[in-house]
Amino acid sequence: MEHTLSVIIPVYNEEESVKILYEKIRESIEPHYAYEVIFIDDGSTDASVQKIKEMIQEDSRVHLLVFRKNFGKAAALQAGFRNAVGDIIVTMDADLQDDPKEIPRFVEKLEEGYDLVSGWKKERHDPLEKRLPSKLFNRVTSHLSGVYLHDFNCGFKAYRREVADSIDVYGELHRYIPVLAYRKGFRIAEIVVEHHAREFGKSKYGFERYLRGLFDSMTVAFLGKFYDRPMYFFGKIGLFLCMLGGLICLYLTVLWCMGQGIGDRPLLMLGVLLLILGVQMFSTGFVGDMLVDATYRSRYNESHIKEKL
């Protein structure tokens, strides 16, 4: 089967590398596939946009989306997904650490029946202060999500068209795209890719990315298990709180029946508070279920269907 590829590349101040990267992409896939390359400029302040515009003059297969300001990698990928036309979509970074010669291997892996193939930078050429937190992040994410990959942070991935159409990426969720796809029933695979040391510039990410990643991992863990059944989460908490509050109030009721005063006991306030919180948890679960039901009834989700005969 002959494929059409869309290569999506977020760009932020990479004027030295964008031209070199495009030449490597063309050398690697031009003999094998019809393709387009979509650069998404994420608010660059250098000459990245001008360099890409020069490439557009030379090759109509190059496209450019320019953001008004720096919105982040997730927003760039989302824009790329919504504007790509290929039946296979490849995402990679613009810093030349990903090697375009790996793209045919990604496509071959997809042809084995997978829907998303993620790269694994097994031999990573980054400082130790980046590698260690990344290993911890990958293990925690695998444990929380149930998707066991070695390298969630790798931006080098290949998707079937329906995967990109089915997911919405925002915040810092670009690291969790395999989890989002897995939750929708797509098959995930991983291949080892060659990783190069950065030739130009410096990393655009600081320590705050790990803090954001922690919060997003909690979001993904919640959505993965309770996205379409929020009552299962809030209901369990509400049941525990109501049972605990009910036991406390029952105990105090027995004491009151025995003639002991309970009106000034802090335990009474605790029992009543737990009952109120439990009812609030149940109410939150009911509201969540109603929102999920309204969403499913108002928007039939074709992405759930793998095949029609």
C-alpha positions as a Markdown table, in Angstrom:
| # | Residue | x | y | z |
|---|---|---|---|---|
| 1 | Met | 0.0 | 0.0 | 0.0 |
| 2 | Glu | 1.4 | 3.4 | -1.0 |
| 3 | His | 1.2 | 5.9 | 1.8 |
| 4 | Thr | 1.1 | 9.7 | 2.0 |
| 5 | Leu | 3.1 | 11.1 | 4.8 |
| 6 | Ser | 2.6 | 14.3 | 6.8 |
| 7 | Val | 5.7 | 15.3 | 8.8 |
| 8 | Ile | 4.8 | 17.7 | 11.6 |
| 9 | Ile | 7.7 | 19.7 | 13.2 |
| 10 | Pro | 7.1 | 22.2 | 16.0 |
| 11 | Val | 9.7 | 25.0 | 15.8 |
| 12 | Tyr | 10.8 | 27.4 | 18.5 |
| 13 | Asn | 14.0 | 29.4 | 17.7 |
| 14 | Glu | 15.7 | 26.8 | 15.5 |
| 15 | Glu | 16.9 | 28.9 | 12.6 |
| 16 | Glu | 20.2 | 27.0 | 12.3 |
| 17 | Ser | 18.6 | 23.5 | 12.0 |
| 18 | Val | 15.3 | 23.8 | 10.1 |
| 19 | Lys | 17.0 | 23.8 | 6.6 |
| 20 | Ile | 19.3 | 21.0 | 7.5 |
| 21 | Leu | 16.4 | 19.0 | 8.9 |
| 22 | Tyr | 14.3 | 19.4 | 5.8 |
| 23 | Glu | 17.1 | 18.3 | 3.5 |
| 24 | Lys | 17.5 | 15.1 | 5.6 |
| 25 | Ile | 13.8 | 14.4 | 5.5 |
| 26 | Arg | 13.7 | 14.8 | 1.8 |
| 27 | Glu | 16.7 | 12.5 | 1.3 |
| 28 | Ser | 15.1 | 9.9 | 3.6 |
| 29 | Ile | 11.6 | 9.6 | 2.4 |
| 30 | Glu | 11.3 | 11.2 | -1.1 |
| 31 | Pro | 12.3 | 7.9 | -2.9 |
| 32 | His | 9.6 | 6.0 | -1.0 |
| 33 | Tyr | 6.5 | 8.1 | -0.2 |
| 34 | Ala | 4.5 | 11.1 | -1.3 |
| 35 | Tyr | 4.8 | 13.6 | 1.5 |
| 36 | Glu | 4.4 | 17.0 | 3.0 |
| 37 | Val | 6.3 | 18.8 | 5.7 |
| 38 | Ile | 4.4 | 21.1 | 8.1 |
| 39 | Phe | 6.4 | 23.4 | 10.3 |
| 40 | Ile | 4.6 | 25.0 | 13.2 |
| 41 | Asp | 6.4 | 28.1 | 14.4 |
| 42 | Asp | 5.6 | 28.5 | 18.1 |
| 43 | Gly | 6.4 | 32.2 | 18.5 |
| 44 | Ser | 10.0 | 32.1 | 17.5 |
| 45 | Thr | 12.0 | 35.3 | 17.9 |
| 46 | Asp | 14.8 | 34.4 | 15.6 |
| 47 | Ala | 14.9 | 33.9 | 11.8 |
| 48 | Ser | 13.2 | 30.5 | 11.8 |
| 49 | Val | 10.1 | 31.8 | 10.0 |
| 50 | Gln | 12.1 | 33.4 | 7.3 |
| 51 | Lys | 14.2 | 30.3 | 6.7 |
| 52 | Ile | 11.1 | 28.2 | 6.3 |
| 53 | Lys | 9.5 | 30.7 | 4.0 |
| 54 | Glu | 12.6 | 30.4 | 1.8 |
| 55 | Met | 12.1 | 26.6 | 1.7 |
| 56 | Ile | 8.4 | 27.1 | 0.7 |
| 57 | Gln | 9.5 | 29.1 | -2.3 |
| 58 | Glu | 11.7 | 26.2 | -3.4 |
| 59 | Asp | 9.3 | 23.3 | -2.6 |
| 60 | Ser | 5.5 | 23.4 | -2.6 |
| 61 | Arg | 5.4 | 20.4 | -0.2 |
| 62 | Val | 6.7 | 22.6 | 2.6 |
| 63 | His | 4.0 | 24.3 | 4.7 |
| 64 | Leu | 4.1 | 26.7 | 7.6 |
| 65 | Leu | 1.8 | 27.6 | 10.4 |
| 66 | Val | 2.8 | 30.7 | 12.5 |
| 67 | Phe | 1.5 | 31.2 | 16.0 |
| 68 | Arg | 1.0 | 34.7 | 17.3 |
| 69 | Lys | 3.0 | 33.8 | 20.4 |
| 70 | Asn | 4.5 | 30.8 | 22.2 |
| 71 | Phe | 1.6 | 28.5 | 23.0 |
| 72 | Gly | 3.7 | 25.3 | 23.6 |
| 73 | Lys | 4.4 | 22.1 | 21.9 |
| 74 | Ala | 1.0 | 20.5 | 22.6 |
| 75 | Ala | -0.8 | 23.4 | 20.8 |
| 76 | Ala | 1.7 | 23.1 | 17.9 |
| 77 | Leu | 1.0 | 19.4 | 17.5 |
| 78 | Gln | -2.7 | 19.9 | 17.7 |
| 79 | Ala | -2.5 | 22.5 | 14.9 |
| 80 | Gly | -0.4 | 20.2 | 12.8 |
| 81 | Phe | -2.8 | 17.3 | 13.3 |
| 82 | Arg | -5.8 | 19.4 | 12.2 |
| 83 | Asn | -4.0 | 20.6 | 9.0 |
| 84 | Ala | -2.2 | 17.5 | 7.9 |
| 85 | Val | -3.6 | 15.6 | 4.9 |
| 86 | Gly | -1.4 | 12.4 | 4.9 |
| 87 | Asp | -2.8 | 9.0 | 5.9 |
| 88 | Ile | 0.3 | 8.6 | 8.1 |
| 89 | Ile | 1.5 | 11.4 | 10.4 |
| 90 | Val | 5.0 | 11.6 | 11.7 |
| 91 | Thr | 6.0 | 14.1 | 14.5 |
| 92 | Met | 9.6 | 15.0 | 15.3 |
| 93 | Asp | 11.6 | 17.8 | 16.9 |
| 94 | Ala | 13.4 | 20.5 | 15.0 |
| 95 | Asp | 16.7 | 20.3 | 16.9 |
| 96 | Leu | 18.3 | 17.6 | 14.7 |
| 97 | Gln | 18.3 | 15.1 | 17.6 |
| 98 | Asp | 15.8 | 13.0 | 15.8 |
| 99 | Asp | 17.1 | 11.3 | 12.7 |
| 100 | Pro | 14.7 | 11.3 | 9.6 |
| 101 | Lys | 16.3 | 8.1 | 8.3 |
| 102 | Glu | 14.2 | 6.3 | 10.9 |
| 103 | Ile | 10.9 | 7.3 | 9.3 |
| 104 | Pro | 10.6 | 4.3 | 7.0 |
| 105 | Arg | 11.1 | 2.0 | 10.0 |
| 106 | Phe | 8.1 | 3.7 | 11.7 |
| 107 | Val | 6.0 | 3.1 | 8.7 |
| 108 | Glu | 7.0 | -0.5 | 8.5 |
| 109 | Lys | 6.0 | -1.0 | 12.1 |
| 110 | Leu | 2.6 | 0.6 | 11.5 |
| 111 | Glu | 2.1 | -1.8 | 8.6 |
| 112 | Glu | 2.4 | -4.7 | 11.1 |
| 113 | Gly | -1.0 | -3.7 | 12.4 |
| 114 | Tyr | -0.2 | -0.9 | 15.0 |
| 115 | Asp | -1.9 | 2.4 | 15.1 |
| 116 | Leu | 0.8 | 4.5 | 16.9 |
| 117 | Val | 4.5 | 3.8 | 17.0 |
| 118 | Ser | 6.6 | 5.7 | 19.6 |
| 119 | Gly | 10.3 | 6.2 | 19.5 |
| 120 | Trp | 12.6 | 5.0 | 22.3 |
| 121 | Lys | 15.9 | 7.0 | 22.7 |
| 122 | Lys | 17.7 | 4.0 | 24.3 |
| 123 | Glu | 21.1 | 5.7 | 23.9 |
| 124 | Arg | 20.3 | 9.2 | 24.9 |
| 125 | His | 22.8 | 12.1 | 24.3 |
| 126 | Asp | 21.5 | 14.5 | 26.9 |
| 127 | Pro | 22.9 | 15.7 | 30.3 |
| 128 | Leu | 22.4 | 13.5 | 33.3 |
| 129 | Glu | 20.1 | 16.1 | 34.9 |
| 130 | Lys | 17.7 | 15.5 | 32.1 |
| 131 | Arg | 18.0 | 11.7 | 31.8 |
| 132 | Leu | 17.4 | 10.8 | 35.4 |
| 133 | Pro | 14.1 | 12.8 | 35.9 |
| 134 | Ser | 13.0 | 11.4 | 32.5 |
| 135 | Lys | 13.5 | 7.8 | 33.6 |
| 136 | Leu | 11.5 | 8.4 | 36.8 |
| 137 | Phe | 8.8 | 10.1 | 34.8 |
| 138 | Asn | 8.6 | 7.2 | 32.4 |
| 139 | Arg | 8.2 | 4.6 | 35.1 |
| 140 | Val | 5.6 | 6.6 | 37.0 |
| 141 | Thr | 3.6 | 7.2 | 33.9 |
| 142 | Ser | 3.7 | 3.6 | 32.9 |
| 143 | His | 2.5 | 2.5 | 36.3 |
| 144 | Leu | -0.3 | 5.1 | 36.4 |
| 145 | Ser | -1.5 | 4.6 | 32.9 |
| 146 | Gly | -1.0 | 0.9 | 32.2 |
| 147 | Val | 0.8 | 1.8 | 29.0 |
| 148 | Tyr | 4.3 | 0.4 | 29.3 |
| 149 | Leu | 6.7 | 2.4 | 27.2 |
| 150 | His | 10.4 | 3.2 | 27.9 |
| 151 | Asp | 10.2 | 6.8 | 26.6 |
| 152 | Phe | 7.0 | 8.8 | 26.7 |
| 153 | Asn | 9.1 | 12.0 | 26.3 |
| 154 | Cys | 10.3 | 11.1 | 22.8 |
| 155 | Gly | 8.6 | 13.4 | 20.3 |
| 156 | Phe | 9.5 | 11.1 | 17.4 |
| 157 | Lys | 6.3 | 9.2 | 16.7 |
| 158 | Ala | 4.2 | 7.9 | 13.8 |
| 159 | Tyr | 0.4 | 7.8 | 13.7 |
| 160 | Arg | -2.3 | 6.5 | 11.5 |
| 161 | Arg | -4.7 | 9.3 | 10.4 |
| 162 | Glu | -7.5 | 8.1 | 12.6 |
| 163 | Val | -5.4 | 8.4 | 15.7 |
| 164 | Ala | -4.6 | 12.0 | 15.1 |
| 165 | Asp | -8.2 | 12.8 | 14.3 |
| 166 | Ser | -9.4 | 11.1 | 17.5 |
| 167 | Ile | -7.3 | 12.9 | 20.2 |
| 168 | Asp | -7.1 | 16.4 | 21.5 |
| 169 | Val | -3.8 | 17.6 | 22.8 |
| 170 | Tyr | -3.5 | 20.6 | 25.1 |
| 171 | Gly | -1.5 | 21.8 | 28.1 |
| 172 | Glu | 1.5 | 19.4 | 28.4 |
| 173 | Leu | -0.4 | 16.4 | 27.2 |
| 174 | His | 1.8 | 15.9 | 24.2 |
| 175 | Arg | 3.9 | 13.6 | 26.4 |
| 176 | Tyr | 0.9 | 11.4 | 27.0 |
| 177 | Ile | -0.3 | 11.0 | 23.5 |
| 178 | Pro | 0.2 | 7.2 | 23.6 |
| 179 | Val | -1.9 | 7.0 | 26.8 |
| 180 | Leu | -4.7 | 9.1 | 25.1 |
| 181 | Ala | -4.6 | 6.8 | 22.1 |
| 182 | Tyr | -4.5 | 3.6 | 24.2 |
| 183 | Arg | -7.6 | 4.8 | 26.1 |
| 184 | Lys | -9.5 | 5.0 | 22.7 |
| 185 | Gly | -8.6 | 1.4 | 21.9 |
| 186 | Phe | -5.7 | 2.0 | 19.4 |
| 187 | Arg | -2.7 | -0.4 | 19.3 |
| 188 | Ile | 0.6 | 1.0 | 20.5 |
| 189 | Ala | 4.2 | -0.1 | 19.7 |
| 190 | Glu | 7.7 | 1.2 | 20.4 |
| 191 | Ile | 10.9 | 1.1 | 18.4 |
| 192 | Val | 14.5 | 2.0 | 19.3 |
| 193 | Val | 15.6 | 5.1 | 17.4 |
| 194 | Glu | 19.0 | 6.8 | 17.1 |
| 195 | His | 19.4 | 9.9 | 19.1 |
| 196 | His | 21.9 | 12.7 | 18.3 |
| 197 | Ala | 23.5 | 15.3 | 20.5 |
| 198 | Arg | 22.1 | 18.8 | 20.0 |
| 199 | Glu | 24.2 | 20.7 | 17.4 |
| 200 | Phe | 22.7 | 24.2 | 17.7 |
| 201 | Gly | 21.2 | 26.3 | 20.5 |
| 202 | Lys | 20.1 | 24.9 | 23.8 |
| 203 | Ser | 17.1 | 23.1 | 25.2 |
| 204 | Lys | 13.9 | 25.2 | 25.6 |
| 205 | Tyr | 12.7 | 23.3 | 28.6 |
| 206 | Gly | 13.5 | 24.0 | 32.2 |
| 207 | Phe | 12.8 | 22.4 | 35.6 |
| 208 | Glu | 9.2 | 23.6 | 35.6 |
| 209 | Arg | 8.4 | 21.1 | 32.8 |
| 210 | Tyr | 8.6 | 18.3 | 35.4 |
| 211 | Leu | 6.2 | 20.0 | 37.8 |
| 212 | Arg | 3.7 | 20.5 | 34.9 |
| 213 | Gly | 4.3 | 16.9 | 33.9 |
| 214 | Leu | 3.4 | 15.7 | 37.4 |
| 215 | Phe | 0.1 | 17.5 | 37.3 |
| 216 | Asp | -0.6 | 16.3 | 33.8 |
| 217 | Ser | 0.2 | 12.7 | 34.8 |
| 218 | Met | -2.5 | 12.9 | 37.4 |
| 219 | Thr | -4.9 | 14.3 | 34.8 |
| 220 | Val | -4.1 | 11.4 | 32.4 |
| 221 | Ala | -4.4 | 8.8 | 35.2 |
| 222 | Phe | -7.8 | 10.1 | 36.1 |
| 223 | Leu | -9.1 | 10.4 | 32.5 |
| 224 | Gly | -7.7 | 7.0 | 31.6 |
| 225 | Lys | -9.8 | 5.2 | 34.3 |
| 226 | Phe | -12.8 | 7.5 | 34.9 |
| 227 | Tyr | -13.3 | 9.6 | 31.8 |
| 228 | Asp | -16.7 | 8.1 | 30.9 |
| 229 | Arg | -17.7 | 6.9 | 34.4 |
| 230 | Pro | -16.8 | 9.7 | 36.9 |
| 231 | Met | -19.2 | 8.3 | 39.5 |
| 232 | Tyr | -16.9 | 5.3 | 40.0 |
| 233 | Phe | -14.3 | 7.8 | 41.3 |
| 234 | Phe | -16.4 | 10.3 | 43.2 |
| 235 | Gly | -18.9 | 7.6 | 44.4 |
| 236 | Lys | -16.2 | 5.6 | 46.1 |
| 237 | Ile | -15.0 | 8.6 | 48.0 |
| 238 | Gly | -18.5 | 9.7 | 48.8 |
| 239 | Leu | -19.4 | 6.2 | 50.1 |
| 240 | Phe | -16.3 | 6.1 | 52.3 |
| 241 | Leu | -17.0 | 9.5 | 53.8 |
| 242 | Cys | -20.7 | 8.8 | 54.4 |
| 243 | Met | -20.0 | 5.5 | 56.0 |
| 244 | Leu | -17.4 | 7.0 | 58.3 |
| 245 | Gly | -19.6 | 10.0 | 59.1 |
| 246 | Gly | -22.6 | 7.7 | 59.7 |
| 247 | Leu | -20.6 | 5.5 | 62.1 |
| 248 | Ile | -19.5 | 8.5 | 64.1 |
| 249 | Cys | -23.0 | 9.8 | 64.3 |
| 250 | Leu | -24.4 | 6.4 | 65.2 |
| 251 | Tyr | -21.8 | 6.1 | 68.0 |
| 252 | Leu | -22.7 | 9.6 | 69.3 |
| 253 | Thr | -26.4 | 8.7 | 69.1 |
| 254 | Val | -25.8 | 5.7 | 71.3 |
| 255 | Leu | -24.0 | 7.9 | 73.8 |
| 256 | Trp | -26.9 | 10.4 | 73.7 |
| 257 | Cys | -29.4 | 7.6 | 74.4 |
| 258 | Met | -27.3 | 6.6 | 77.4 |
| 259 | Gly | -27.7 | 10.1 | 78.8 |
| 260 | Gln | -24.4 | 11.6 | 77.8 |
| 261 | Gly | -24.2 | 15.1 | 76.4 |
| 262 | Ile | -22.9 | 15.3 | 72.8 |
| 263 | Gly | -23.8 | 18.8 | 71.7 |
| 264 | Asp | -20.4 | 20.3 | 72.5 |
| 265 | Arg | -18.2 | 17.4 | 71.3 |
| 266 | Pro | -16.0 | 18.1 | 68.3 |
| 267 | Leu | -16.7 | 14.5 | 67.1 |
| 268 | Leu | -20.2 | 15.5 | 66.3 |
| 269 | Met | -19.0 | 18.3 | 64.0 |
| 270 | Leu | -16.7 | 15.8 | 62.3 |
| 271 | Gly | -19.4 | 13.3 | 61.7 |
| 272 | Val | -21.8 | 15.8 | 60.2 |
| 273 | Leu | -19.0 | 17.3 | 58.1 |
| 274 | Leu | -18.1 | 13.9 | 56.7 |
| 275 | Leu | -21.7 | 13.2 | 55.8 |
| 276 | Ile | -22.0 | 16.6 | 54.0 |
| 277 | Leu | -18.8 | 15.9 | 52.1 |
| 278 | Gly | -19.9 | 12.5 | 51.2 |
| 279 | Val | -23.2 | 13.8 | 49.7 |
| 280 | Gln | -21.2 | 16.4 | 47.8 |
| 281 | Met | -19.0 | 13.7 | 46.3 |
| 282 | Phe | -22.1 | 11.7 | 45.2 |
| 283 | Ser | -23.5 | 14.9 | 43.7 |
| 284 | Thr | -20.3 | 15.6 | 41.8 |
| 285 | Gly | -20.4 | 12.1 | 40.4 |
| 286 | Phe | -24.0 | 12.5 | 39.3 |
| 287 | Val | -23.3 | 15.7 | 37.5 |
| 288 | Gly | -20.2 | 14.2 | 35.9 |
| 289 | Asp | -22.3 | 11.2 | 34.6 |
| 290 | Met | -24.9 | 13.6 | 33.2 |
| 291 | Leu | -22.3 | 15.5 | 31.4 |
| 292 | Val | -20.8 | 12.3 | 29.9 |
| 293 | Asp | -24.2 | 11.1 | 28.9 |
| 294 | Ala | -25.0 | 14.4 | 27.2 |
| 295 | Thr | -21.7 | 14.4 | 25.4 |
| 296 | Tyr | -22.2 | 10.9 | 24.0 |
| 297 | Arg | -25.8 | 11.5 | 23.0 |
| 298 | Ser | -25.0 | 14.8 | 21.2 |
| 299 | Arg | -21.8 | 13.7 | 19.5 |
| 300 | Tyr | -21.6 | 10.2 | 18.1 |
| 301 | Asn | -18.0 | 9.1 | 18.2 |
| 302 | Glu | -16.9 | 7.4 | 15.0 |
| 303 | Ser | -13.4 | 6.9 | 16.4 |
| 304 | His | -14.7 | 4.0 | 18.5 |
| 305 | Ile | -15.4 | 2.0 | 15.3 |
| 306 | Lys | -12.4 | 0.1 | 13.9 |
| 307 | Glu | -14.1 | -1.4 | 10.9 |
| 308 | Lys | -17.4 | -1.3 | 8.9 |
| 309 | Leu | -18.4 | -4.1 | 6.6 |
